[in-house]
């Protein structure tokens, strides 16, 4: 979607802004999810002695 909207960015910048924001939020959410799964399943990262 971002590469297809490249031609129209001067007339309608939201063609590139909204998919870019959606992609950024998706990647941020997946990163937080992966960090949570890693923290939950990796016993070496435990702070308890």
CHARMM-style PDB file with segment names, atoms N, HN, CA, C and O in Angstrom:
ATOM      1  N   UNK     1       0.824  -1.187   0.000  1.00  0.00      PROA
ATOM      2  CA  UNK     1       0.000   0.000   0.000  1.00  0.00      PROA
ATOM      3  C   UNK     1       0.871   1.255   0.000  1.00  0.00      PROA
ATOM      4  O   UNK     1       0.553   2.237  -0.671  1.00  0.00      PROA
ATOM      5  N   UNK     2       1.964   1.221   0.750  1.00  0.00      PROA
ATOM      6  HN  UNK     2       2.223   0.424   1.296  1.00  0.00      PROA
ATOM      7  CA  UNK     2       2.814   2.414   0.814  1.00  0.00      PROA
ATOM      8  C   UNK     2       3.489   2.688  -0.524  1.00  0.00      PROA
ATOM      9  O   UNK     2       3.571   3.840  -0.949  1.00  0.00      PROA
ATOM     10  N   UNK     3       3.969   1.653  -1.185  1.00  0.00      PROA
ATOM     11  HN  UNK     3       3.903   0.717  -0.839  1.00  0.00      PROA
ATOM     12  CA  UNK     3       4.644   1.885  -2.463  1.00  0.00      PROA
ATOM     13  C   UNK     3       3.643   2.274  -3.557  1.00  0.00      PROA
ATOM     14  O   UNK     3       3.986   3.028  -4.468  1.00  0.00      PROA
ATOM     15  N   UNK     4       2.425   1.771  -3.474  1.00  0.00      PROA
ATOM     16  HN  UNK     4       2.146   1.158  -2.734  1.00  0.00      PROA
ATOM     17  CA  UNK     4       1.409   2.137  -4.462  1.00  0.00      PROA
ATOM     18  C   UNK     4       0.959   3.586  -4.281  1.00  0.00      PROA
ATOM     19  O   UNK     4       0.543   4.224  -5.248  1.00  0.00      PROA
ATOM     20  N   UNK     5       1.034   4.107  -3.077  1.00  0.00      PROA
ATOM     21  HN  UNK     5       1.372   3.589  -2.291  1.00  0.00      PROA
ATOM     22  CA  UNK     5       0.584   5.477  -2.831  1.00  0.00      PROA
ATOM     23  C   UNK     5       1.669   6.510  -3.112  1.00  0.00      PROA
ATOM     24  O   UNK     5       1.428   7.709  -2.975  1.00  0.00      PROA
ATOM     25  N   UNK     6       2.830   6.073  -3.493  1.00  0.00      PROA
ATOM     26  HN  UNK     6       3.026   5.099  -3.604  1.00  0.00      PROA
ATOM     27  CA  UNK     6       3.951   6.990  -3.719  1.00  0.00      PROA
ATOM     28  C   UNK     6       3.615   8.059  -4.756  1.00  0.00      PROA
ATOM     29  O   UNK     6       4.037   9.207  -4.620  1.00  0.00      PROA
ATOM     30  N   UNK     7       2.868   7.696  -5.775  1.00  0.00      PROA
ATOM     31  HN  UNK     7       2.525   6.763  -5.885  1.00  0.00      PROA
ATOM     32  CA  UNK     7       2.521   8.654  -6.839  1.00  0.00      PROA
ATOM     33  C   UNK     7       1.546   9.720  -6.371  1.00  0.00      PROA
ATOM     34  O   UNK     7       1.499  10.806  -6.948  1.00  0.00      PROA
ATOM     35  N   UNK     8       0.770   9.433  -5.343  1.00  0.00      PROA
ATOM     36  HN  UNK     8       0.808   8.551  -4.874  1.00  0.00      PROA
ATOM     37  CA  UNK     8      -0.305  10.330  -4.931  1.00  0.00      PROA
ATOM     38  C   UNK     8      -0.007  11.114  -3.657  1.00  0.00      PROA
ATOM     39  O   UNK     8      -0.896  11.785  -3.134  1.00  0.00      PROA
ATOM     40  N   UNK     9       1.195  11.047  -3.155  1.00  0.00      PROA
ATOM     41  HN  UNK     9       1.917  10.502  -3.580  1.00  0.00      PROA
ATOM     42  CA  UNK     9       1.497  11.662  -1.859  1.00  0.00      PROA
ATOM     43  C   UNK     9       1.367  13.184  -1.870  1.00  0.00      PROA
ATOM     44  O   UNK     9       1.041  13.773  -0.840  1.00  0.00      PROA
ATOM     45  N   UNK    10       1.608  13.819  -2.982  1.00  0.00      PROA
ATOM     46  HN  UNK    10       1.873  13.341  -3.819  1.00  0.00      PROA
ATOM     47  CA  UNK    10       1.478  15.280  -3.023  1.00  0.00      PROA
ATOM     48  C   UNK    10       0.010  15.716  -2.982  1.00  0.00      PROA
ATOM     49  O   UNK    10      -0.313  16.736  -2.374  1.00  0.00      PROA
ATOM     50  N   UNK    11      -0.876  14.955  -3.620  1.00  0.00      PROA
ATOM     51  HN  UNK    11      -0.614  14.126  -4.113  1.00  0.00      PROA
ATOM     52  CA  UNK    11      -2.288  15.337  -3.635  1.00  0.00      PROA
ATOM     53  C   UNK    11      -3.033  14.862  -2.385  1.00  0.00      PROA
ATOM     54  O   UNK    11      -3.920  15.554  -1.887  1.00  0.00      PROA
ATOM     55  N   UNK    12      -2.674  13.696  -1.890  1.00  0.00      PROA
ATOM     56  HN  UNK    12      -1.953  13.134  -2.295  1.00  0.00      PROA
ATOM     57  CA  UNK    12      -3.376  13.117  -0.735  1.00  0.00      PROA
ATOM     58  C   UNK    12      -2.369  12.414   0.166  1.00  0.00      PROA
ATOM     59  O   UNK    12      -2.147  11.212   0.020  1.00  0.00      PROA
ATOM     60  N   UNK    13      -1.760  13.137   1.085  1.00  0.00      PROA
ATOM     61  HN  UNK    13      -1.940  14.114   1.204  1.00  0.00      PROA
ATOM     62  CA  UNK    13      -0.706  12.535   1.909  1.00  0.00      PROA
ATOM     63  C   UNK    13      -1.208  11.438   2.846  1.00  0.00      PROA
ATOM     64  O   UNK    13      -0.412  10.620   3.307  1.00  0.00      PROA
ATOM     65  N   UNK    14      -2.503  11.403   3.137  1.00  0.00      PROA
ATOM     66  HN  UNK    14      -3.149  12.067   2.763  1.00  0.00      PROA
ATOM     67  CA  UNK    14      -3.019  10.369   4.038  1.00  0.00      PROA
ATOM     68  C   UNK    14      -2.948   8.985   3.406  1.00  0.00      PROA
ATOM     69  O   UNK    14      -3.047   7.987   4.120  1.00  0.00      PROA
ATOM     70  N   UNK    15      -2.777   8.894   2.075  1.00  0.00      PROA
ATOM     71  HN  UNK    15      -2.696   9.704   1.495  1.00  0.00      PROA
ATOM     72  CA  UNK    15      -2.605   7.583   1.440  1.00  0.00      PROA
ATOM     73  C   UNK    15      -1.347   6.889   1.943  1.00  0.00      PROA
ATOM     74  O   UNK    15      -1.287   5.660   1.968  1.00  0.00      PROA
ATOM     75  N   UNK    16      -0.366   7.642   2.334  1.00  0.00      PROA
ATOM     76  HN  UNK    16      -0.414   8.641   2.314  1.00  0.00      PROA
ATOM     77  CA  UNK    16       0.847   7.050   2.867  1.00  0.00      PROA
ATOM     78  C   UNK    16       0.930   7.113   4.378  1.00  0.00      PROA
ATOM     79  O   UNK    16       1.595   6.285   5.001  1.00  0.00      PROA
ATOM     80  N   UNK    17       0.255   8.095   4.975  1.00  0.00      PROA
ATOM     81  HN  UNK    17      -0.285   8.767   4.469  1.00  0.00      PROA
ATOM     82  CA  UNK    17       0.366   8.278   6.426  1.00  0.00      PROA
ATOM     83  C   UNK    17      -0.386   7.190   7.184  1.00  0.00      PROA
ATOM     84  O   UNK    17       0.172   6.602   8.110  1.00  0.00      PROA
ATOM     85  N   UNK    18      -1.625   6.908   6.821  1.00  0.00      PROA
ATOM     86  HN  UNK    18      -2.078   7.386   6.068  1.00  0.00      PROA
ATOM     87  CA  UNK    18      -2.411   5.936   7.576  1.00  0.00      PROA
ATOM     88  C   UNK    18      -1.856   4.509   7.481  1.00  0.00      PROA
ATOM     89  O   UNK    18      -1.774   3.835   8.508  1.00  0.00      PROA
ATOM     90  N   UNK    19      -1.474   4.021   6.304  1.00  0.00      PROA
ATOM     91  HN  UNK    19      -1.541   4.568   5.469  1.00  0.00      PROA
ATOM     92  CA  UNK    19      -0.853   2.685   6.287  1.00  0.00      PROA
ATOM     93  C   UNK    19       0.474   2.652   7.036  1.00  0.00      PROA
ATOM     94  O   UNK    19       0.818   1.635   7.639  1.00  0.00      PROA
ATOM     95  N   UNK    20       1.217   3.744   7.002  1.00  0.00      PROA
ATOM     96  HN  UNK    20       0.937   4.570   6.512  1.00  0.00      PROA
ATOM     97  CA  UNK    20       2.477   3.798   7.735  1.00  0.00      PROA
ATOM     98  C   UNK    20       2.263   3.751   9.238  1.00  0.00      PROA
ATOM     99  O   UNK    20       3.003   3.075   9.953  1.00  0.00      PROA
ATOM    100  N   UNK    21       1.255   4.467   9.719  1.00  0.00      PROA
ATOM    101  HN  UNK    21       0.654   5.016   9.138  1.00  0.00      PROA
ATOM    102  CA  UNK    21       0.928   4.435  11.149  1.00  0.00      PROA
ATOM    103  C   UNK    21       0.440   3.044  11.545  1.00  0.00      PROA
ATOM    104  O   UNK    21       0.825   2.527  12.594  1.00  0.00      PROA
ATOM    105  N   UNK    22      -0.397   2.444  10.719  1.00  0.00      PROA
ATOM    106  HN  UNK    22      -0.710   2.864   9.867  1.00  0.00      PROA
ATOM    107  CA  UNK    22      -0.901   1.103  11.023  1.00  0.00      PROA
ATOM    108  C   UNK    22       0.239   0.089  11.075  1.00  0.00      PROA
ATOM    109  O   UNK    22       0.274  -0.767  11.959  1.00  0.00      PROA
ATOM    110  N   UNK    23       1.155   0.186  10.145  1.00  0.00      PROA
ATOM    111  HN  UNK    23       1.127   0.881   9.427  1.00  0.00      PROA
ATOM    112  CA  UNK    23       2.298  -0.724  10.128  1.00  0.00      PROA
ATOM    113  C   UNK    23       3.185  -0.508  11.343  1.00  0.00      PROA
ATOM    114  O   UNK    23       3.667  -1.473  11.937  1.00  0.00      PROA
ATOM    115  N   UNK    24       3.404   0.734  11.717  1.00  0.00      PROA
ATOM    116  HN  UNK    24       3.012   1.518  11.235  1.00  0.00      PROA
ATOM    117  CA  UNK    24       4.224   1.034  12.898  1.00  0.00      PROA
ATOM    118  C   UNK    24       3.574   0.497  14.168  1.00  0.00      PROA
ATOM    119  O   UNK    24       4.259  -0.082  15.011  1.00  0.00      PROA
ATOM    120  N   UNK    25       2.268   0.679  14.317  1.00  0.00      PROA
ATOM    121  HN  UNK    25       1.712   1.149  13.632  1.00  0.00      PROA
ATOM    122  CA  UNK    25       1.574   0.171  15.497  1.00  0.00      PROA
ATOM    123  C   UNK    25       1.580  -1.354  15.540  1.00  0.00      PROA
ATOM    124  O   UNK    25       1.718  -1.945  16.611  1.00  0.00      PROA
ATOM    125  N   UNK    26       1.432  -1.982  14.399  1.00  0.00      PROA
ATOM    126  HN  UNK    26       1.319  -1.502  13.529  1.00  0.00      PROA
ATOM    127  CA  UNK    26       1.483  -3.441  14.338  1.00  0.00      PROA
ATOM    128  C   UNK    26       2.849  -3.958  14.776  1.00  0.00      PROA
ATOM    129  O   UNK    26       2.932  -4.896  15.568  1.00  0.00      PROA
ATOM    130  N   UNK    27       3.903  -3.363  14.273  1.00  0.00      PROA
ATOM    131  HN  UNK    27       3.836  -2.600  13.629  1.00  0.00      PROA
ATOM    132  CA  UNK    27       5.249  -3.809  14.630  1.00  0.00      PROA
ATOM    133  C   UNK    27       5.572  -3.516  16.091  1.00  0.00      PROA
ATOM    134  O   UNK    27       6.240  -4.315  16.748  1.00  0.00      PROA
ATOM    135  N   UNK    28       5.111  -2.393  16.599  1.00  0.00      PROA
ATOM    136  HN  UNK    28       4.569  -1.745  16.065  1.00  0.00      PROA
ATOM    137  CA  UNK    28       5.322  -2.085  18.005  1.00  0.00      PROA
ATOM    138  C   UNK    28       4.582  -3.090  18.895  1.00  0.00      PROA
ATOM    139  O   UNK    28       5.133  -3.559  19.891  1.00  0.00      PROA
ATOM    140  N   UNK    29       3.362  -3.414  18.545  1.00  0.00      PROA
ATOM    141  HN  UNK    29       2.914  -3.034  17.735  1.00  0.00      PROA
ATOM    142  CA  UNK    29       2.593  -4.399  19.304  1.00  0.00      PROA
ATOM    143  C   UNK    29       3.225  -5.777  19.265  1.00  0.00      PROA
ATOM    144  O   UNK    29       3.280  -6.463  20.285  1.00  0.00      PROA
ATOM    145  N   UNK    30       3.700  -6.188  18.103  1.00  0.00      PROA
ATOM    146  HN  UNK    30       3.655  -5.631  17.275  1.00  0.00      PROA
ATOM    147  CA  UNK    30       4.362  -7.489  18.003  1.00  0.00      PROA
ATOM    148  C   UNK    30       5.657  -7.516  18.798  1.00  0.00      PROA
ATOM    149  O   UNK    30       6.012  -8.544  19.374  1.00  0.00      PROA
ATOM    150  N   UNK    31       6.360  -6.401  18.833  1.00  0.00      PROA
ATOM    151  HN  UNK    31       6.071  -5.565  18.365  1.00  0.00      PROA
ATOM    152  CA  UNK    31       7.586  -6.319  19.610  1.00  0.00      PROA
ATOM    153  C   UNK    31       7.289  -6.466  21.098  1.00  0.00      PROA
ATOM    154  O   UNK    31       7.989  -7.199  21.796  1.00  0.00      PROA
ATOM    155  N   UNK    32       6.257  -5.779  21.593  1.00  0.00      PROA
ATOM    156  HN  UNK    32       5.688  -5.183  21.026  1.00  0.00      PROA
ATOM    157  CA  UNK    32       5.875  -5.911  23.001  1.00  0.00      PROA
ATOM    158  C   UNK    32       5.410  -7.333  23.316  1.00  0.00      PROA
ATOM    159  O   UNK    32       5.725  -7.868  24.380  1.00  0.00      PROA
ATOM    160  N   UNK    33       4.673  -7.937  22.410  1.00  0.00      PROA
ATOM    161  HN  UNK    33       4.417  -7.503  21.546  1.00  0.00      PROA
ATOM    162  CA  UNK    33       4.217  -9.304  22.607  1.00  0.00      PROA
ATOM    163  C   UNK    33       5.400 -10.267  22.673  1.00  0.00      PROA
ATOM    164  O   UNK    33       5.442 -11.140  23.541  1.00  0.00      PROA
ATOM    165  N   UNK    34       6.346 -10.117  21.776  1.00  0.00      PROA
ATOM    166  HN  UNK    34       6.312  -9.408  21.071  1.00  0.00      PROA
ATOM    167  CA  UNK    34       7.525 -10.985  21.777  1.00  0.00      PROA
ATOM    168  C   UNK    34       8.351 -10.790  23.040  1.00  0.00      PROA
ATOM    169  O   UNK    34       8.873 -11.764  23.583  1.00  0.00      PROA
ATOM    170  N   UNK    35       8.481  -9.566  23.517  1.00  0.00      PROA
ATOM    171  HN  UNK    35       8.057  -8.776  23.076  1.00  0.00      PROA
ATOM    172  CA  UNK    35       9.202  -9.319  24.769  1.00  0.00      PROA
ATOM    173  C   UNK    35       8.491  -9.982  25.943  1.00  0.00      PROA
ATOM    174  O   UNK    35       9.143 -10.562  26.811  1.00  0.00      PROA
ATOM    175  N   UNK    36       7.183  -9.904  25.980  1.00  0.00      PROA
ATOM    176  HN  UNK    36       6.654  -9.432  25.275  1.00  0.00      PROA
ATOM    177  CA  UNK    36       6.425 -10.531  27.056  1.00  0.00      PROA
ATOM    178  C   UNK    36       6.544 -12.039  27.041  1.00  0.00      PROA
ATOM    179  O   UNK    36       6.692 -12.661  28.093  1.00  0.00      PROA
ATOM    180  N   UNK    37       6.480 -12.636  25.861  1.00  0.00      PROA
ATOM    181  HN  UNK    37       6.359 -12.131  25.006  1.00  0.00      PROA
ATOM    182  CA  UNK    37       6.628 -14.086  25.744  1.00  0.00      PROA
ATOM    183  C   UNK    37       8.036 -14.501  26.149  1.00  0.00      PROA
ATOM    184  O   UNK    37       8.209 -15.506  26.840  1.00  0.00      PROA
ATOM    185  N   UNK    38       9.036 -13.747  25.731  1.00  0.00      PROA
ATOM    186  HN  UNK    38       8.896 -12.931  25.170  1.00  0.00      PROA
ATOM    187  CA  UNK    38      10.413 -14.062  26.115  1.00  0.00      PROA
ATOM    188  C   UNK    38      10.597 -13.976  27.617  1.00  0.00      PROA
ATOM    189  O   UNK    38      11.220 -14.854  28.214  1.00  0.00      PROA
ATOM    190  N   UNK    39      10.069 -12.936  28.235  1.00  0.00      PROA
ATOM    191  HN  UNK    39       9.563 -12.223  27.750  1.00  0.00      PROA
ATOM    192  CA  UNK    39      10.189 -12.784  29.685  1.00  0.00      PROA
ATOM    193  C   UNK    39       9.451 -13.898  30.427  1.00  0.00      PROA
ATOM    194  O   UNK    39       9.920 -14.361  31.467  1.00  0.00      PROA
ATOM    195  N   UNK    40       8.318 -14.326  29.913  1.00  0.00      PROA
ATOM    196  HN  UNK    40       7.936 -13.950  29.068  1.00  0.00      PROA
ATOM    197  CA  UNK    40       7.529 -15.360  30.586  1.00  0.00      PROA
ATOM    198  C   UNK    40       8.157 -16.744  30.442  1.00  0.00      PROA
ATOM    199  O   UNK    40       8.037 -17.569  31.348  1.00  0.00      PROA
ATOM    200  N   UNK    41       8.813 -17.007  29.338  1.00  0.00      PROA
ATOM    201  HN  UNK    41       8.911 -16.337  28.602  1.00  0.00      PROA
ATOM    202  CA  UNK    41       9.299 -18.359  29.074  1.00  0.00      PROA
ATOM    203  C   UNK    41      10.786 -18.564  29.315  1.00  0.00      PROA
ATOM    204  O   UNK    41      11.256 -19.701  29.278  1.00  0.00      PROA
ATOM    205  N   UNK    42      11.534 -17.507  29.558  1.00  0.00      PROA
ATOM    206  HN  UNK    42      11.152 -16.584  29.588  1.00  0.00      PROA
ATOM    207  CA  UNK    42      12.985 -17.645  29.747  1.00  0.00      PROA
ATOM    208  C   UNK    42      13.295 -17.584  31.244  1.00  0.00      PROA
ATOM    209  O   UNK    42      13.229 -16.514  31.848  1.00  0.00      PROA
ATOM    210  N   UNK    43      13.630 -18.725  31.838  1.00  0.00      PROA
ATOM    211  HN  UNK    43      13.683 -19.594  31.347  1.00  0.00      PROA
ATOM    212  CA  UNK    43      13.887 -18.727  33.291  1.00  0.00      PROA
ATOM    213  C   UNK    43      15.180 -18.009  33.677  1.00  0.00      PROA
ATOM    214  O   UNK    43      15.327 -17.623  34.836  1.00  0.00      PROA
ATOM    215  N   UNK    44      16.093 -17.819  32.781  1.00  0.00      PROA
ATOM    216  HN  UNK    44      15.974 -18.132  31.839  1.00  0.00      PROA
ATOM    217  CA  UNK    44      17.363 -17.152  33.096  1.00  0.00      PROA
ATOM    218  C   UNK    44      17.188 -15.659  33.341  1.00  0.00      PROA
ATOM    219  O   UNK    44      18.030 -15.043  33.995  1.00  0.00      PROA
ATOM    220  N   UNK    45      16.122 -15.071  32.836  1.00  0.00      PROA
ATOM    221  HN  UNK    45      15.438 -15.571  32.305  1.00  0.00      PROA
ATOM    222  CA  UNK    45      15.896 -13.642  33.027  1.00  0.00      PROA
ATOM    223  C   UNK    45      15.174 -13.337  34.329  1.00  0.00      PROA
ATOM    224  O   UNK    45      14.912 -12.174  34.634  1.00  0.00      PROA
ATOM    225  N   UNK    46      14.858 -14.345  35.082  1.00  0.00      PROA
ATOM    226  HN  UNK    46      15.071 -15.290  34.834  1.00  0.00      PROA
ATOM    227  CA  UNK    46      14.134 -14.163  36.344  1.00  0.00      PROA
ATOM    228  C   UNK    46      14.977 -13.354  37.319  1.00  0.00      PROA
ATOM    229  O   UNK    46      16.183 -13.576  37.426  1.00  0.00      PROA
ATOM    230  N   UNK    47      14.348 -12.410  38.039  1.00  0.00      PROA
ATOM    231  HN  UNK    47      13.368 -12.230  37.953  1.00  0.00      PROA
ATOM    232  CA  UNK    47      15.073 -11.564  38.995  1.00  0.00      PROA
ATOM    233  C   UNK    47      15.117 -12.182  40.376  1.00  0.00      PROA
ATOM    234  O   UNK    47      15.889 -11.735  41.225  1.00  0.00      PROA
ATOM    235  N   UNK    48      14.295 -13.216  40.626  1.00  0.00      PROA
ATOM    236  HN  UNK    48      13.668 -13.579  39.937  1.00  0.00      PROA
ATOM    237  CA  UNK    48      14.286 -13.873  41.936  1.00  0.00      PROA
ATOM    238  C   UNK    48      15.525 -14.752  42.083  1.00  0.00      PROA
ATOM    239  O   UNK    48      15.906 -15.436  41.133  1.00  0.00      PROA
ATOM    240  N   UNK    49      16.171 -14.746  43.272  1.00  0.00      PROA
ATOM    241  HN  UNK    49      15.862 -14.189  44.043  1.00  0.00      PROA
ATOM    242  CA  UNK    49      17.379 -15.582  43.464  1.00  0.00      PROA
ATOM    243  C   UNK    49      17.084 -17.035  43.600  1.00  0.00      PROA
ATOM    244  OT1 UNK    49      18.002 -17.839  43.764  1.00  0.00      PROA
TER     245      UNK     49
END
